[in-house]
Amino acid sequence: MISHMCKTKLIIQIDCDSELVLNHHYHRNLKPVFYSTLNLYLKKFFEYNIKSTLFVVGKDMLDSTKRRYIKRAIEDGHEIANHTFSHPPNLSSLPVKSLKKEIVWTNMVLNHYFGIQPFGFRAPNFDISSKVLTVLNKEHLFYDCSLLSTPYKPLLKLLKGERPFKSGYLGEIHFPSPPKHPYVPQQNNFGKPACIRVWERTLEIPIQTLPYFHVPCNFSYLMALPEKIGR
């Protein structure tokens, strides 16, 4: 949650990936009750008066049971953000038309069921590019939170069985030392002229990583490991 009213030192964000998404990516057979674990977070957030940002997959909101948890989160004052409609594995590789559908359809679903217009976005698998940012600007999304502040993203993609250099880190550009603080992407960030400048209005909020390990606090990566090691 972005706040200009107080000196916020901690931003709590949760990717609300359902069992459908995780089963698709990791070939595991998770039970349908997986999404209900969101209750654990909401209870603790309520107890300590903490507000968070929940990145929601639009397709999950077609399920009335899953909608119930998000409705509760909204009533508790949490921010709901866009995490695409179907959680495609390589978002940046999609044609612009398909990419736009992933973003627009989620906005439409969230507006239809909850009457809200999301301002934030996170790309599945942190797969962000200038092409994605262009669409985000055209759809009036204020910020993106997909860029990892670590050089190990290709390794993480490989761990998940994906092509490590197919896309991401703003397409063909790979940061030797990724930014750690919010910024607006500009020509100077990438060391060469930008062909499209419309996406410069999107605020980029890099994802913080665990100290020493320099990987995001995303425990779904454990599911990519052999079951015994993951446990």
C-alpha positions in Angstrom: 0.0 0.0 0.0 1.4 3.4 -1.0 0.9 6.1 1.6 1.8 9.8 1.4 0.2 10.5 4.8 2.8 8.7 7.0 6.4 7.6 6.9 5.8 4.0 5.7 8.9 1.7 6.1 7.2 -1.6 5.2 5.1 -2.5 2.2 3.3 -5.8 2.5 2.1 -7.4 -0.7 0.6 -10.8 -1.4 0.2 -12.5 -4.7 -3.2 -14.3 -4.5 -2.4 -17.2 -6.8 -5.0 -19.9 -6.4 -4.4 -23.6 -6.6 -5.3 -23.5 -10.3 -2.4 -21.2 -11.0 0.1 -23.1 -8.9 -0.9 -26.5 -10.2 -0.4 -25.2 -13.7 3.1 -23.9 -13.0 4.4 -26.6 -10.7 2.3 -29.6 -11.7 1.2 -30.3 -8.1 -2.3 -31.4 -7.0 -3.2 -28.7 -4.4 -6.6 -28.9 -2.8 -9.3 -26.3 -3.7 -9.1 -24.9 -0.1 -5.7 -23.4 -0.9 -7.1 -19.9 -1.4 -8.7 -19.9 2.0 -5.3 -19.6 3.6 -5.7 -15.9 2.8 -7.8 -15.8 6.0 -4.7 -16.3 8.1 -3.2 -13.1 6.7 -6.4 -11.1 7.0 -6.8 -12.1 10.6 -3.3 -11.0 11.5 -3.6 -7.8 9.5 -6.8 -7.0 11.3 -5.3 -7.8 14.7 -2.3 -5.5 14.2 -4.1 -2.9 12.1 -1.9 -3.5 9.0 -2.9 -2.6 5.5 -1.6 -4.6 2.5 -1.9 -4.9 -1.2 -3.3 -8.1 -2.7 -2.5 -8.8 -6.3 -5.5 -10.7 -7.7 -5.8 -13.0 -10.7 -9.0 -12.0 -12.5 -10.1 -15.5 -13.5 -10.1 -16.5 -9.8 -12.8 -13.8 -9.2 -15.3 -15.8 -11.3 -15.4 -18.2 -8.3 -17.8 -16.9 -5.7 -15.9 -18.6 -2.9 -12.7 -16.8 -3.8 -14.5 -13.5 -4.2 -15.7 -13.8 -0.6 -12.1 -13.5 0.7 -11.3 -10.5 -1.5 -14.6 -8.8 -0.5 -13.5 -9.2 3.2 -10.1 -7.7 2.3 -11.7 -4.7 0.7 -14.0 -4.2 3.7 -10.9 -4.3 6.0 -9.3 -1.5 3.9 -6.7 -3.5 1.9 -5.7 -2.5 -1.6 -6.6 -4.8 -4.5 -4.3 -4.8 -7.5 -4.1 -6.4 -11.0 -2.2 -9.7 -11.4 -3.5 -10.4 -15.0 -6.6 -12.5 -15.9 -5.1 -16.0 -16.4 -1.5 -15.7 -15.0 0.3 -16.5 -18.2 3.9 -17.9 -17.7 5.6 -15.5 -20.2 3.6 -12.3 -20.2 6.1 -10.2 -22.1 6.1 -12.7 -25.0 2.3 -12.3 -25.7 1.1 -10.2 -28.6 0.0 -6.7 -27.5 -3.7 -7.6 -28.1 -3.5 -10.6 -25.8 -1.5 -8.7 -23.3 -4.1 -6.0 -23.2 -6.9 -8.5 -22.6 -5.0 -9.9 -19.6 -4.9 -6.5 -18.0 -8.3 -5.1 -19.1 -10.3 -8.1 -18.3 -9.0 -8.2 -14.7 -9.9 -4.5 -14.3 -13.4 -5.2 -15.7 -13.9 -8.2 -13.3 -12.8 -6.2 -10.3 -15.0 -3.3 -11.2 -18.0 -5.5 -11.9 -17.9 -7.5 -8.6 -16.4 -4.9 -6.2 -16.9 -1.5 -7.9 -13.1 -0.8 -7.7 -10.5 0.4 -10.2 -7.1 -1.0 -9.4 -4.1 1.3 -9.6 -1.3 -1.3 -9.2 0.0 -4.2 -11.3 2.3 -7.1 -10.9 3.3 -9.3 -13.8 3.2 -13.1 -13.3 6.7 -14.4 -12.7 7.9 -10.8 -12.5 7.9 -10.8 -16.3 7.8 -7.0 -17.0 8.9 -5.2 -20.2 8.5 -1.9 -21.9 5.7 -3.4 -23.9 3.8 -4.3 -20.8 4.4 -0.8 -19.3 3.0 0.8 -22.4 -0.3 -1.1 -22.0 -0.4 -0.3 -18.2 -0.1 3.4 -19.0 -2.9 3.3 -21.6 -5.1 1.5 -19.1 -4.3 4.2 -16.4 -2.5 1.9 -13.9 -0.4 4.1 -11.7 2.4 1.8 -10.6 4.0 -1.6 -11.4 5.7 -3.8 -8.9 7.3 -6.5 -10.9 11.0 -5.7 -11.1 13.3 -7.8 -8.9 16.1 -5.9 -7.1 18.4 -8.9 -7.7 20.5 -10.1 -10.7 19.3 -13.7 -10.1 16.0 -13.6 -12.0 17.2 -15.9 -14.9 18.1 -18.5 -12.2 14.7 -18.2 -10.7 13.0 -18.6 -14.1 15.1 -21.7 -14.8 14.1 -23.1 -11.4 10.5 -22.9 -12.5 11.2 -24.7 -15.8 11.0 -21.6 -17.9 13.4 -20.2 -20.5 15.5 -17.8 -18.4 16.2 -15.1 -21.1 13.0 -15.3 -23.1 11.6 -12.2 -21.6 11.5 -10.0 -18.5 13.6 -7.3 -16.8 12.1 -4.9 -19.3 12.5 -7.2 -22.3 16.0 -7.5 -23.6 17.5 -5.3 -20.9 19.1 -7.0 -17.9 20.3 -4.8 -15.0 23.7 -5.7 -13.7 22.6 -4.0 -10.4 18.8 -3.7 -10.4 17.3 -0.6 -8.8 16.3 -1.0 -5.1 14.1 2.2 -4.8 10.9 3.4 -6.6 11.6 5.2 -9.8 10.0 6.3 -13.1 11.6 4.4 -16.0 13.4 6.8 -18.3 15.9 6.7 -21.1 18.9 7.1 -18.8 17.9 4.0 -16.8 18.8 1.7 -19.7 21.8 3.4 -21.3 20.2 3.7 -24.7 17.5 5.8 -26.4 13.9 4.6 -25.8 11.8 4.0 -28.9 8.6 4.5 -26.9 8.4 7.1 -24.2 4.7 6.8 -23.2 5.4 4.3 -20.5 7.7 6.7 -18.6 4.7 7.7 -16.4 4.5 4.3 -14.7 6.0 4.3 -11.2 8.2 1.2 -10.8 8.5 -0.2 -7.3 11.2 -2.9 -7.2 10.4 -6.0 -5.1 12.5 -6.4 -2.0 14.5 -9.6 -1.6 15.6 -11.6 1.4 18.9 -10.5 2.9 22.0 -12.6 1.8 19.9 -14.9 -0.4 18.7 -12.0 -2.6 15.6 -13.8 -3.7 12.0 -12.6 -3.3 10.0 -13.8 -0.3 7.9 -16.0 -2.6 7.6 -19.5 -1.1 6.0 -20.9 -4.1 9.5 -21.4 -5.4 9.8 -24.3 -2.9 7.2 -26.1 -5.0 9.6 -26.2 -8.0 12.0 -28.3 -5.9 11.7 -32.0 -5.3 9.0 -32.5 -2.7 11.3 -33.6 0.2 13.6 -30.6 -0.3 10.7 -28.3 -0.7 9.1 -29.5 2.6 
